[in-house]
Amino acid sequence: MSLFVLSPDTVWNPGILSFPTAPRKILERGMILPRRDVSWGFIGRVIVENQVLRFFVALLPFGVAAVVWPAAALPVSQAPIAMLIVIGFVELRVLRIPREKRESMATEAEAARALDTLQFRGRRILAQFAARRGIETGTIYLVIEQSDMVRIPPMTVVSLQLDHGTSRLIPLSAEERALIRDTLFDAEFTERQLHLANQREGVTLRSVAFEARGVSAHARLAAFLDAPEKPAPV
């Protein structure tokens, strides 16, 4: 699983977590530098997300040809159009699916089932979070971002964002991050299933909205009693 839960203390560059409106994409703001709660699978996917590195790998055959056949070094170095064609082919045809083939990634029923499951699980997570933190007003978003590259394992970044006067990303405790990792995806609903549904519609961000005032008093009391320590305010 290449899932990573964003919080200021889980990245080395928390500056990318600031934004004016929610829900907001984080991946488009810069490269994530994971600090903790990170798997080797996610680190590998972060490396692959580096566009410069991908371009270097795509153009590596040109460098090899120049070394193996020195006489061809000059013609190879003067073939920018060929290099652009190779980069375009790798980026648009190898790592991504053409627009006209996206619907074949998942059936309409499979996509709808994945999105319904996401909404159900997301609202459950947000209700537990709002009850535990004592949030009574505002809209909380569970924001799920996935890379648009298809032919490799999906990279999933999850964050909780609050829209209450000013929008911001909510810092999460280790227990809250574990709640998201353990309950959002499992064998019955995988990152890959959501990724295929996203590919069908050509989107990379999904969000689940939850009005904090919708949490019942009973749920708030139960969350307070179950909490091992007093939750941090939002």
C-alpha positions as CSV (number, residue, x, y, z in Angstrom):
1,M,0.0,0.0,0.0
2,S,1.4,3.4,-1.0
3,L,-0.9,5.5,1.2
4,F,0.4,8.5,3.1
5,V,-1.5,10.6,5.6
6,L,-0.5,14.3,5.5
7,S,0.1,16.3,8.7
8,P,2.7,19.0,9.4
9,D,4.8,16.5,11.4
10,T,4.8,13.8,8.7
11,V,6.6,15.9,6.1
12,W,9.9,17.7,6.0
13,N,8.4,20.6,4.0
14,P,5.2,21.6,5.8
15,G,5.0,24.8,3.8
16,I,3.2,23.0,1.0
17,L,0.3,22.3,3.3
18,S,-0.9,25.9,3.4
19,F,-3.8,26.7,1.1
20,P,-6.6,29.3,0.8
21,T,-9.6,27.1,0.1
22,A,-10.7,23.6,0.9
23,P,-10.8,21.0,-0.5
24,R,-7.4,21.6,-2.1
25,K,-4.9,19.6,-3.9
26,I,-1.5,19.2,-2.2
27,L,0.5,17.3,-4.8
28,E,0.3,20.1,-7.3
29,R,1.9,22.5,-4.8
30,G,5.3,20.6,-4.8
31,M,7.0,17.4,-4.1
32,I,6.2,15.7,-0.8
33,L,9.2,14.9,1.4
34,P,7.9,12.3,3.8
35,R,9.3,12.3,7.3
36,R,7.5,9.6,9.3
37,D,4.7,7.0,9.0
38,V,6.0,6.2,5.5
39,S,6.5,2.8,3.8
40,W,9.2,2.0,1.3
41,G,6.5,1.6,-1.3
42,F,5.5,5.2,-0.8
43,I,9.1,6.4,-0.9
44,G,9.5,4.6,-4.2
45,R,6.4,6.2,-5.6
46,V,7.5,9.6,-4.5
47,I,10.8,9.1,-6.5
48,V,8.8,8.0,-9.6
49,E,6.7,11.2,-9.3
50,N,9.8,13.3,-9.9
51,Q,9.4,14.4,-13.5
52,V,13.0,15.2,-14.0
53,L,14.0,11.7,-13.0
54,R,11.5,10.2,-15.3
55,F,12.7,12.3,-18.2
56,F,16.3,11.2,-17.5
57,V,15.3,7.5,-17.5
58,A,13.4,8.0,-20.8
59,L,16.4,9.6,-22.4
60,L,18.9,7.1,-21.0
61,P,19.0,5.1,-24.3
62,F,20.3,8.2,-26.1
63,G,23.2,8.5,-23.7
64,V,23.9,4.8,-23.9
65,A,24.0,5.0,-27.7
66,A,26.4,7.9,-27.6
67,V,28.8,6.0,-25.3
68,V,28.5,2.7,-27.3
69,W,28.8,4.4,-30.7
70,P,31.0,7.5,-30.2
71,A,30.6,8.4,-33.9
72,A,26.9,8.8,-33.3
73,A,27.3,11.1,-30.3
74,L,26.9,14.3,-32.2
75,P,23.9,13.3,-34.2
76,V,22.2,11.9,-31.1
77,S,22.8,15.1,-29.2
78,Q,21.3,17.1,-32.0
79,A,18.0,15.1,-32.2
80,P,15.7,17.0,-29.8
81,I,12.6,16.1,-31.7
82,A,13.3,12.4,-31.3
83,M,13.9,13.0,-27.6
84,L,10.6,14.8,-27.2
85,I,8.8,12.0,-29.0
86,V,10.3,9.4,-26.7
87,I,9.4,11.5,-23.6
88,G,5.9,12.0,-24.9
89,F,5.4,8.3,-25.6
90,V,6.6,7.3,-22.2
91,E,4.6,9.9,-20.3
92,L,1.4,9.7,-22.3
93,R,1.3,6.1,-23.6
94,V,3.4,4.0,-21.2
95,L,2.7,5.6,-17.8
96,R,-0.8,7.0,-18.6
97,I,-3.9,5.9,-20.4
98,P,-5.1,7.9,-23.5
99,R,-8.4,9.7,-22.9
100,E,-10.2,7.5,-25.4
101,K,-9.3,4.4,-23.4
102,R,-10.1,5.6,-19.9
103,E,-13.6,4.1,-19.8
104,S,-12.1,0.6,-20.3
105,M,-10.3,0.9,-16.9
106,A,-13.5,0.2,-14.9
107,T,-17.1,-0.4,-15.7
108,E,-19.7,2.2,-14.6
109,A,-20.9,-0.1,-11.9
110,E,-17.4,-0.8,-10.5
111,A,-16.7,3.0,-10.5
112,A,-20.0,3.8,-8.8
113,R,-19.4,1.1,-6.2
114,A,-15.9,2.3,-5.4
115,L,-17.1,5.9,-5.0
116,D,-20.1,4.9,-2.8
117,T,-17.7,2.9,-0.6
118,L,-15.4,5.9,-0.4
119,Q,-18.2,8.2,0.7
120,F,-19.5,5.8,3.3
121,R,-16.1,5.1,4.9
122,G,-15.0,8.7,4.6
123,R,-18.0,10.0,6.4
124,R,-17.5,7.4,9.2
125,I,-13.9,8.5,9.7
126,L,-14.9,12.2,9.7
127,A,-17.7,11.6,12.2
128,Q,-15.4,9.8,14.6
129,F,-12.8,12.6,14.2
130,A,-15.3,15.4,14.7
131,A,-16.7,13.7,17.8
132,R,-13.3,13.0,19.3
133,R,-12.0,16.6,18.7
134,G,-15.3,18.2,19.8
135,I,-15.7,20.1,16.5
136,E,-19.2,21.5,16.4
137,T,-19.2,23.8,13.4
138,G,-17.7,24.0,10.0
139,T,-17.2,21.5,7.2
140,I,-14.5,18.9,7.4
141,Y,-13.1,17.3,4.2
142,L,-11.4,14.0,3.9
143,V,-9.3,14.7,0.8
144,I,-7.8,11.8,-1.2
145,E,-5.4,12.5,-4.0
146,Q,-3.9,9.9,-6.4
147,S,-1.3,10.2,-9.0
148,D,-2.5,10.0,-12.6
149,M,0.0,7.4,-13.6
150,V,-1.7,4.1,-14.2
151,R,0.7,1.3,-15.2
152,I,2.5,1.4,-11.8
153,P,1.0,1.0,-8.3
154,P,-1.1,4.0,-7.3
155,M,0.2,6.7,-4.9
156,T,-2.4,7.9,-2.5
157,V,-2.1,11.0,-0.3
158,V,-4.8,11.6,2.3
159,S,-5.5,14.8,4.4
160,L,-8.1,16.3,6.6
161,Q,-9.0,19.8,5.7
162,L,-11.3,22.2,7.6
163,D,-13.4,25.0,6.1
164,H,-14.5,27.2,8.9
165,G,-13.9,30.9,8.2
166,T,-10.4,30.1,7.0
167,S,-9.4,26.9,5.3
168,R,-6.5,24.8,6.5
169,L,-5.1,21.3,6.8
170,I,-5.8,19.8,10.2
171,P,-2.7,18.4,12.1
172,L,-3.4,14.8,13.1
173,S,-2.1,12.7,15.9
174,A,-0.5,9.3,15.4
175,E,-3.7,7.6,16.5
176,E,-5.8,9.6,14.1
177,R,-3.4,8.9,11.2
178,A,-3.6,5.2,12.1
179,L,-7.4,5.4,12.1
180,I,-7.3,6.6,8.5
181,R,-4.8,4.1,7.3
182,D,-6.6,1.2,8.9
183,T,-10.2,2.0,8.0
184,L,-10.1,3.8,4.6
185,F,-8.8,0.9,2.5
186,D,-8.7,-2.9,3.0
187,A,-9.0,-6.1,0.9
188,E,-12.6,-5.3,0.0
189,F,-11.9,-1.7,-1.1
190,T,-8.4,-1.0,-2.3
191,E,-6.5,2.0,-3.5
192,R,-6.3,0.4,-6.9
193,Q,-10.1,0.2,-7.2
194,L,-10.4,3.9,-6.4
195,H,-7.6,4.6,-8.8
196,L,-9.4,2.9,-11.7
197,A,-12.6,4.7,-10.9
198,N,-10.7,8.0,-10.9
199,Q,-9.0,7.1,-14.2
200,R,-12.4,6.4,-15.8
201,E,-13.5,9.9,-15.1
202,G,-10.1,11.5,-15.5
203,V,-9.8,13.0,-12.0
204,T,-7.0,12.8,-9.4
205,L,-8.8,14.2,-6.3
206,R,-11.8,13.0,-4.4
207,S,-13.2,14.6,-1.3
208,V,-15.8,13.6,1.3
209,A,-17.5,16.5,3.0
210,F,-19.0,16.3,6.5
211,E,-20.9,18.9,8.4
212,A,-19.6,18.8,12.0
213,R,-22.9,19.7,13.5
214,G,-24.2,16.4,12.2
215,V,-22.5,14.5,15.0
216,S,-24.9,13.3,17.6
217,A,-24.4,14.0,21.3
218,H,-24.2,10.3,22.0
219,A,-21.4,9.9,19.5
220,R,-19.5,12.8,21.0
221,L,-19.8,11.3,24.5
222,A,-18.7,7.9,23.3
223,A,-15.7,9.3,21.5
224,F,-14.7,11.3,24.6
225,L,-15.0,8.3,26.9
226,D,-13.0,6.1,24.4
227,A,-10.2,8.6,23.9
228,P,-7.0,7.6,25.8
229,E,-6.2,11.3,26.3
230,K,-7.9,14.6,25.8
231,P,-7.8,15.3,22.0
232,A,-6.1,18.4,20.8
233,P,-8.4,21.3,19.7
234,V,-8.7,22.2,16.1
